[in-house]
Amino acid sequence: MPAPSHLIVIGTSAGGMPALVRLVAQLPATLPAAVLVVQHFAPDSDGQQLVDRLASHTQLRCRLPTDGETIEAGTLYLAPPDRHLLAKDGSIGHLLVTKGPRENHYRPAVDALFRSAAVAYGPRTVGIVLTGMLHDGTAGLEFIKRCGGVTIVQDPHEAEYPSMPETALRNVDIDYVVPLAMMGPLLEEITHGAVPQAQAPIPEDLKQEAAIAERVVGNTEAVAAIGHQVPLTCPDCGGSLWQVSEGRLLRFRCHTGHAHTADSLLNKSQKSLEETLWVALRMMEERKNLLSSMAERGEAPYPEHQAERLEEIKKHINRLREFLLNGSGGGAVPPPPG
């Protein structure tokens, strides 16, 4: 099969499969491009079942890729569950399927795929963000823009979950905002057009980040080359974080390879804070109960101050419970599981 003239990379999350079905149904077997897809799903999902679903609605060949596989035109590759899908070597074109560090707490991650495609294929890359929650894919579209590629987002007004398209629109100069029904003709127009020949140099920081994602590089020297250390810790491994210097989006990396946008980091820290506070509340309740039981048996330490101590801990419990139930840092806070 011929090598692709373009690489179309698609990222989606919640509501993604119905959107993907509608999009790929418009693409013919003669498409001169390859299509690489990251759909967020659980690590134990049946990837082949999802591939079969897509294959039943499109003329493209649909595959779960294997590591080292050559990229072919007219073929759709769906990132396997719990594996990053990366593109490599635009002149020849092959795929990397890795279990590298998570990015934005996802594996597979949209940003990881988009960055690798941008570095490997430059202006021959077409990036698309569809329906989904949170922010994965926004930084990836910026990577594609910086390498001269084309950026597209689904019209948020028709997206089942508009967060991913809306976040991209707020942070990146998007080339096309279109409904799903118009994406097929647009992609055919782009991929059948003139293949860009002149290419600006790929930014060195993106090459470095692509190498980190491939696990070629993963140390403090590599991360320090693209950013500066900040007094924050990685929520995935507890290591130090470096703030990435290039690009419009505020992003962070740790030396083991985890990557976070500021929004992703804030969301994770909020969840960690809530979990910690619920644990603190549980421990205070247990301390109150233990002190009460000891007082009833006449075994409490400092009995002359027992009533005062119990009253004080009850005040702390009530304040913490009120804080949690009203929402710490905005939004309703669910109780911990169990």
C-alpha positions in Angstrom: 0.0 0.0 0.0 1.2 3.6 -0.7 2.6 5.8 2.0 0.1 8.5 3.1 0.4 12.0 1.7 -1.1 13.3 5.0 -1.6 12.1 8.6 -5.0 12.8 10.1 -4.9 12.5 13.9 -8.2 12.5 15.8 -8.7 12.8 19.6 -12.0 12.3 21.4 -13.4 11.3 24.8 -16.9 11.2 26.1 -19.4 10.7 23.3 -16.6 9.9 21.0 -17.6 6.6 19.4 -20.9 7.9 17.9 -19.0 10.9 16.6 -16.2 8.8 15.1 -18.7 6.6 13.4 -20.4 9.6 11.7 -17.1 11.0 10.6 -15.4 7.9 9.2 -18.5 6.9 7.4 -17.7 9.8 5.1 -14.2 8.7 4.2 -13.5 6.6 1.1 -11.1 3.7 0.7 -9.1 5.9 -1.7 -8.3 8.5 0.9 -4.6 9.3 0.4 -4.1 9.9 4.1 -3.8 7.6 7.1 -6.1 8.2 10.1 -4.8 7.7 13.7 -7.4 7.9 16.5 -7.1 8.2 20.3 -10.4 7.5 22.1 -10.3 7.6 25.9 -11.6 4.4 27.3 -11.0 2.1 30.2 -7.7 0.0 30.2 -9.7 -3.2 30.1 -11.9 -2.2 27.1 -12.1 -4.5 24.1 -10.2 -2.5 21.5 -11.0 -5.0 18.7 -14.7 -4.6 19.3 -14.4 -0.9 18.9 -12.3 -1.3 15.7 -15.0 -3.7 14.3 -17.7 -1.2 15.0 -15.8 1.5 13.1 -15.0 -0.9 10.3 -18.7 -1.6 9.8 -19.4 2.0 9.0 -16.4 3.0 6.7 -14.6 1.9 3.6 -11.2 2.5 5.3 -9.3 -0.5 6.6 -9.5 -0.4 10.4 -6.8 -1.9 12.6 -5.5 -2.1 16.2 -1.9 -1.2 15.4 1.2 -3.1 16.5 4.5 -1.5 17.5 6.7 -0.8 14.5 3.9 -1.2 12.0 4.2 0.8 8.7 1.7 3.5 8.2 -0.4 3.0 5.1 -2.9 5.3 3.3 -6.6 4.5 3.4 -6.1 2.9 6.9 -7.5 3.8 10.3 -5.5 2.9 13.3 -7.2 3.0 16.8 -4.9 3.4 19.8 -5.1 0.1 21.8 -6.5 0.3 25.4 -3.9 1.6 27.9 -1.3 2.2 25.2 0.0 5.4 23.6 -0.1 5.6 19.9 2.7 7.6 18.3 3.9 8.3 14.8 7.5 8.2 13.8 9.7 9.0 10.7 7.4 10.9 8.3 9.6 9.9 5.3 8.9 6.2 5.8 6.2 6.3 8.4 5.7 3.7 11.2 3.9 3.5 14.4 5.0 3.2 18.0 2.6 1.5 20.5 4.0 2.1 24.0 3.0 2.0 27.6 4.9 5.2 28.4 4.0 7.7 31.1 0.5 9.1 31.1 -0.1 12.6 29.8 -3.0 14.6 31.4 -3.6 11.4 33.4 -4.5 9.5 30.1 -3.0 6.6 28.3 -3.6 6.7 25.4 -3.3 10.5 25.3 -4.4 12.8 22.5 -1.6 15.2 23.1 1.1 12.5 22.9 -0.3 11.3 19.5 -0.7 14.9 18.1 2.8 15.9 19.1 4.4 12.8 17.6 2.5 13.4 14.3 3.5 17.1 14.2 7.1 16.3 14.7 7.1 13.4 12.1 4.9 14.9 9.4 5.0 18.7 10.0 2.7 20.5 7.6 1.2 17.2 6.4 -0.5 16.7 9.7 -4.2 17.4 10.2 -5.4 17.4 13.8 -9.0 17.0 14.8 -10.6 17.3 18.3 -14.1 15.9 18.7 -16.5 15.7 21.6 -15.1 15.1 25.1 -14.6 16.3 28.6 -11.7 18.2 30.1 -8.7 19.4 28.1 -6.7 16.6 26.4 -5.9 17.6 22.8 -5.7 21.3 23.2 -1.9 21.3 23.7 -1.7 18.8 20.8 -3.4 21.1 18.4 -1.0 23.9 19.4 1.9 21.5 18.6 0.4 20.9 15.2 0.0 24.6 14.5 3.6 25.3 15.5 4.8 22.6 13.0 2.7 24.1 10.1 -0.2 21.6 10.2 -4.0 22.1 9.9 -6.2 22.2 13.0 -9.9 21.3 13.1 -12.5 21.1 15.9 -16.0 19.8 16.0 -18.6 22.6 16.3 -19.1 22.7 20.1 -22.8 23.5 19.6 -23.4 19.9 18.2 -20.8 18.1 20.3 -22.4 15.9 23.0 -19.7 17.0 25.4 -18.3 20.3 24.2 -15.5 20.8 26.7 -12.6 19.5 24.6 -13.6 21.6 21.5 -14.3 24.7 23.5 -11.0 24.5 25.4 -9.2 24.1 22.1 -11.0 27.1 20.7 -10.1 29.3 23.7 -6.4 28.5 23.5 -5.4 27.7 19.9 -5.9 29.5 16.6 -8.1 26.8 15.0 -8.3 26.7 11.2 -11.7 25.1 10.9 -14.7 24.8 13.2 -17.2 22.5 11.5 -20.0 20.1 12.2 -19.4 16.4 11.7 -21.4 16.3 8.5 -18.9 18.7 6.9 -15.6 17.1 8.1 -15.5 14.3 5.4 -15.6 16.7 2.4 -13.1 19.0 4.2 -10.6 16.2 4.8 -10.8 15.1 1.2 -10.2 18.6 0.0 -7.2 19.0 2.3 -5.6 15.6 1.5 -6.2 15.8 -2.2 -4.7 19.3 -2.3 -1.0 20.1 -3.0 1.3 18.3 -0.6 3.3 21.0 1.3 6.9 20.8 0.1 8.6 23.7 2.0 8.7 23.0 5.7 9.9 25.2 8.5 12.2 23.6 11.0 10.4 21.5 13.6 10.9 23.3 17.0 13.6 21.7 19.1 11.5 21.6 22.2 8.8 19.5 20.5 11.5 17.1 19.2 12.7 16.8 22.8 9.2 16.1 24.1 8.5 13.6 21.4 11.7 11.8 22.4 10.6 11.8 26.1 7.3 10.2 25.1 9.1 7.6 23.1 11.1 6.8 26.2 14.3 7.6 24.2 15.0 10.4 26.8 13.7 10.6 30.3 15.8 12.4 32.8 16.2 15.7 34.6 18.6 17.1 32.0 16.1 16.4 29.1 13.2 18.1 31.0 15.4 21.0 32.1 16.3 21.7 28.5 12.7 22.6 27.7 11.6 24.3 30.9 12.4 25.5 34.5 11.8 23.7 37.7 8.9 25.0 39.8 7.7 24.3 43.4 5.1 21.8 42.4 5.0 18.0 42.4 3.7 15.5 39.8 0.4 14.0 40.9 1.2 10.8 39.1 4.6 10.0 40.7 5.3 12.7 43.3 8.4 13.9 41.4 9.4 17.5 40.8 7.7 19.4 37.9 9.3 21.7 35.3 7.2 24.4 33.6 7.5 24.1 29.9 8.8 27.4 28.4 7.5 27.2 24.8 3.9 27.6 23.5 0.9 29.6 24.6 -0.5 27.0 27.0 0.8 26.7 30.5 2.2 23.1 30.7 4.3 21.0 33.1 6.5 17.9 32.9 8.3 15.7 35.3 11.5 13.9 34.6 9.9 10.4 34.4 7.7 11.6 31.5 4.4 12.6 32.9 2.9 15.7 31.3 0.1 18.0 32.4 -1.6 21.1 31.2 -2.3 23.6 33.9 -6.0 22.8 33.8 -5.3 19.0 34.1 -3.0 19.6 37.0 -5.5 21.9 38.8 -8.3 19.3 38.3 -6.1 16.5 39.7 -5.0 18.6 42.7 -8.6 19.4 43.5 -9.5 15.7 43.6 -6.5 14.9 45.7 -7.3 17.7 48.1 -10.9 16.5 48.5 -9.8 12.9 49.1 -7.3 14.1 51.8 -10.0 16.2 53.5 -12.4 13.3 53.6 -9.7 11.1 55.2 -9.1 13.8 57.8 -12.8 14.0 58.5 -13.0 10.3 59.0 -10.0 10.3 61.4 -11.4 13.1 63.5 -14.8 11.3 63.8 -12.9 8.1 64.9 -10.9 10.1 67.4 -14.1 11.7 68.8 -15.7 8.2 69.1 -12.7 6.7 70.8 -12.5 9.6 73.4 -16.2 9.2 74.1 -15.9 5.4 74.7 -12.9 6.0 77.0 -14.8 8.6 78.9 -17.7 6.3 79.5 -15.3 3.7 81.0 -13.5 6.2 83.0 -10.3 5.6 81.1 -9.9 9.0 79.3 -6.7 10.9 79.8 -7.0 14.2 81.5 -10.6 13.6 82.6 -11.0 17.1 84.0 -10.7 18.4 80.4 -12.6 15.6 78.6 -15.8 17.6 78.0 -13.8 20.5 76.6 -11.7 18.3 74.3 -14.8 16.6 72.9 -16.5 19.9 72.3 -13.5 21.2 70.5 -13.1 18.2 68.2 -16.9 18.3 67.4 -16.4 22.0 66.3 -13.6 21.0 64.0 -15.6 18.1 62.5 -18.6 20.3 61.8 -16.5 23.0 60.2 -14.7 20.5 57.9 -17.9 18.7 57.0 -19.6 22.0 56.1 -16.6 23.0 54.0 -16.6 19.7 52.1 -20.4 19.6 51.5 -20.4 23.2 50.3 -17.7 22.4 47.8 -13.9 23.0 48.3 -12.7 25.3 45.6 -16.0 25.3 43.8 -18.5 22.7 42.8 -20.3 20.0 44.8 -17.9 17.5 46.5 -19.0 13.9 46.5 -18.2 11.8 49.6 -15.4 9.3 49.3 -16.2 5.8 48.2 -16.7 3.0 50.7 
